[in-house]
Amino acid sequence: MGGYISIAVWSGMTGQKLEDFSKVMANPAYANAYKAAQSIYAIFAYLIPAIFTAWLLNKKPIKLLGFSSAIKPSQAGLTILIILISLFVATSLAYFNKAIPVPLSWKIYFDKLESNYQQQVEAIVRLKNISDYIIALIVMAFLPALCEETLFRGGLQNFMTRSSKNYWLSTIVVSLIFSIAHTSFYGFLPRFFLGIVLGLIFQYSGKLWLSILAHFLNNALALTQMYFFVQQGKSITEAAKEANNNWWGIFILPLLIGLFIYFKKISASPDTEHNTAQ
């Protein structure tokens, strides 16, 4: 339903036929229409289903999803530090992901997917000035973080944990779904890992805004890097290719584990309310 509504909005804004969406969606002339369609899709495909399901399950759906708990400054600070450290580990996983041997026909297909994605980003994001950058932060960074975290962490992981009483099982399963949903082979391992990080932030704190904050920072840092590259005269595609993929980030994993142990400790204090099953 989210897909149909978003494409209908795109068609109304561009005057193009619905069946031509996949052919001309990357046209820079339709960038604003695509941003509007993407925002509507995120709301209808991720946010509303999670809230509606929570409403069916509980008289206080917003609280059930993890939105209502107060956040301690120490939790917010640790969340920021955790996601920054996690990016180094995720970068190394991207390096290893690219090294996974696959049949030539698969590689051609995966390369085509990545190329198509980069072309869409090139046409749609458009980071020519500070206004473009701010709009991109809202549409491409904050809104996806809000909607995706509500569905994957506040919804799927939360409900599965309550049912199974096994938060590691639900965190891993939902992180797999989270990574698969992004349809990128080369980004599968880093997104799976980041899904686990986001899942543990939510699990240990019971506060969805913290995982939203972490997700937003991940998206915002990527957009900020693109913005500065574009200001230097490079294309967004070139900026994406110049991401520093390296293997040494994996050695920071023990530090990340230590941060999570401390994060869990301060989040388990008596003045912190938990919404997820332990």
C-alpha positions in Angstrom: 0.0 0.0 0.0 2.9 2.3 0.8 4.4 1.6 -2.6 1.2 2.4 -4.4 0.5 5.6 -2.5 4.0 6.9 -2.9 4.1 6.2 -6.7 0.7 7.8 -7.1 2.0 10.9 -5.4 5.1 10.9 -7.6 2.9 10.6 -10.7 0.8 13.5 -9.6 3.8 15.7 -9.0 5.6 14.8 -12.2 2.7 14.2 -14.6 4.4 10.9 -15.6 2.5 7.6 -15.9 2.8 5.1 -13.1 4.2 2.4 -15.4 7.1 4.8 -16.2 8.2 5.2 -12.6 11.2 2.8 -12.8 12.4 4.2 -16.1 12.6 7.9 -15.2 12.8 7.9 -11.4 16.5 8.8 -11.5 15.8 11.9 -13.6 17.2 14.9 -11.7 14.1 16.9 -12.8 12.0 14.7 -10.6 14.2 14.8 -7.5 11.7 16.6 -5.3 8.9 14.3 -6.4 11.0 11.3 -5.6 11.9 12.6 -2.1 8.2 13.2 -1.4 7.4 9.7 -2.6 10.2 8.1 -0.6 9.0 9.9 2.6 5.4 8.8 2.1 6.7 5.2 1.4 8.7 5.2 4.7 5.7 6.4 6.7 3.2 4.0 5.2 5.5 0.9 4.8 7.4 1.2 8.1 6.0 3.6 10.7 2.2 3.1 10.4 2.2 -0.7 10.4 4.3 -0.8 13.6 2.1 1.8 15.4 -1.1 0.0 14.2 0.2 -3.4 15.4 1.2 -1.9 18.7 -2.3 -0.4 19.0 -3.8 -3.8 18.5 -1.6 -5.3 21.2 -1.6 -2.6 23.9 -3.7 0.3 25.2 -0.5 2.4 25.2 1.0 1.7 21.7 3.6 4.5 21.8 4.9 3.3 25.2 5.0 -0.3 24.0 7.2 0.8 21.0 9.6 2.4 23.4 9.0 6.1 22.7 7.9 7.4 26.1 10.8 6.7 28.4 13.1 9.5 29.5 16.7 9.4 28.2 19.6 10.0 30.5 22.5 12.2 29.2 25.0 9.4 29.9 22.9 7.1 27.7 22.8 9.6 24.8 26.5 10.2 25.1 27.4 6.5 25.1 25.0 5.9 22.2 26.9 8.5 20.1 30.2 7.0 21.0 29.0 3.4 20.3 27.7 4.3 16.8 31.0 6.1 16.0 33.1 3.2 17.0 30.7 0.8 15.2 31.3 2.6 12.0 35.0 1.6 12.0 34.0 -2.1 12.5 31.3 -1.8 9.8 33.8 -0.4 7.4 36.1 -3.4 7.9 33.1 -5.7 7.4 32.4 -3.9 4.1 36.0 -4.7 3.1 35.6 -8.4 3.9 32.1 -8.4 2.3 33.6 -7.3 -1.0 36.2 -10.1 -0.8 33.6 -12.8 -0.6 34.0 -15.0 -3.7 30.8 -15.3 -5.8 30.1 -16.6 -9.3 30.8 -14.2 -12.1 27.1 -14.0 -13.1 26.2 -13.0 -9.5 29.0 -10.4 -9.4 27.7 -8.8 -12.6 24.2 -8.7 -11.1 25.4 -7.3 -7.8 27.5 -4.7 -9.5 24.5 -3.6 -11.6 22.4 -3.2 -8.5 25.1 -1.0 -6.9 25.5 1.0 -10.1 21.8 1.6 -10.4 21.6 2.7 -6.8 24.5 5.1 -7.2 22.8 6.7 -10.2 19.6 7.1 -8.3 21.5 8.8 -5.4 23.4 11.0 -7.8 20.1 12.2 -9.4 18.0 12.5 -6.3 20.2 13.6 -3.4 21.7 16.7 -5.1 24.0 18.3 -2.5 24.8 21.5 -4.3 24.2 23.9 -1.4 23.4 24.0 2.3 19.7 23.9 1.7 20.0 20.6 -0.3 22.1 19.2 2.6 19.5 20.1 5.3 16.7 18.7 3.2 18.7 15.5 2.6 19.3 15.2 6.4 15.6 15.3 7.0 14.5 13.1 4.1 17.4 10.7 3.7 18.7 10.6 7.3 16.1 11.4 10.0 12.9 10.1 8.4 14.4 6.6 7.5 15.9 6.4 11.0 12.6 7.2 12.6 10.5 4.9 10.4 12.9 1.9 10.1 13.7 1.9 13.8 10.0 2.0 14.7 9.4 -1.1 12.6 12.5 -3.1 13.1 13.5 -2.4 16.7 10.3 -1.0 18.4 8.1 -3.4 16.5 9.6 -6.6 15.1 12.5 -7.1 17.6 10.5 -5.9 20.6 7.5 -8.2 19.9 9.7 -11.2 19.0 11.7 -10.7 22.2 8.5 -10.6 24.3 7.3 -13.7 22.6 10.5 -15.8 22.6 12.1 -14.4 25.8 15.4 -14.6 23.9 16.6 -11.1 22.9 19.7 -12.4 21.1 17.6 -14.5 18.8 15.3 -11.7 18.0 18.1 -9.2 17.6 20.0 -11.5 15.1 16.9 -12.5 13.1 15.6 -8.9 12.8 19.1 -7.6 11.9 19.2 -10.2 9.1 15.8 -9.0 7.8 17.0 -5.4 8.2 20.0 -6.0 6.0 18.2 -8.1 3.4 15.5 -5.3 3.1 18.2 -2.9 1.9 18.9 -5.3 -1.1 22.7 -4.7 -1.3 25.1 -7.7 -1.3 28.1 -5.5 -0.8 26.5 -3.8 2.2 25.0 -7.0 3.7 27.6 -7.6 6.4 28.0 -4.0 7.6 24.2 -3.5 7.7 23.7 -6.8 9.5 26.3 -5.7 12.1 24.8 -2.2 12.5 21.4 -3.8 12.9 22.8 -5.8 15.8 24.3 -2.6 17.3 21.0 -0.7 16.9 19.1 -3.7 18.3 21.3 -3.9 21.4 21.0 -0.2 22.1 17.2 -0.6 22.1 17.3 -3.9 24.0 19.5 -2.7 26.9 17.9 0.7 27.2 14.2 0.1 26.2 14.3 3.5 24.6 13.6 3.7 20.9 14.8 7.3 20.6 18.3 6.1 21.3 18.4 3.6 18.4 16.8 6.3 16.2 19.6 8.7 17.3 22.3 6.1 16.4 20.6 5.3 13.1 20.3 9.0 12.2 24.0 9.6 13.0 25.0 6.8 10.8 23.0 8.2 7.9 23.9 11.8 8.6 27.7 11.1 8.6 27.4 9.4 5.2 25.5 12.4 3.8 27.9 14.8 5.4 30.9 13.0 3.8 29.1 13.1 0.4 28.3 16.8 0.9 32.0 17.8 1.5 33.1 15.7 -1.5 30.6 17.4 -3.7 31.7 20.8 -2.5 35.2 19.8 -3.7 33.8 19.3 -7.2 33.4 15.6 -7.1 30.2 13.7 -7.9 28.3 11.8 -5.3 29.2 8.6 -7.1 32.9 9.4 -6.8 32.4 10.4 -3.1 30.8 7.0 -2.4 33.7 5.2 -4.1 36.2 7.0 -2.0 34.8 5.6 1.3 37.8 4.3 3.3 37.2 0.5 3.2 39.8 -1.1 5.4 40.2 -4.3 7.4 41.8 -2.9 10.6 38.5 -1.6 12.1 37.7 -5.1 13.3 40.3 -4.7 16.0 38.2 -2.0 17.6 35.5 -4.6 18.4 36.7 -5.3 22.0 36.4 -1.6 22.7 32.8 -1.7 21.4 32.0 -4.7 23.5 33.3 -2.8 26.6 31.1 0.2 25.8 28.1 -2.0 25.5 28.8 -3.6 28.9 29.0 -0.2 30.5 25.9 1.0 28.5 23.9 -2.0 29.8 25.1 -1.4 33.3 24.0 2.3 33.4 20.7 1.5 31.6 19.9 -1.2 34.2 20.0 1.3 37.1 16.7 1.6 39.1 15.8 5.0 37.6 15.8 3.6 34.1 12.5 2.2 32.8 12.7 -0.8 30.4 10.1 -1.6 27.8 11.7 -4.6 26.3 11.7 -8.1 27.7 14.9 -9.1 29.5 
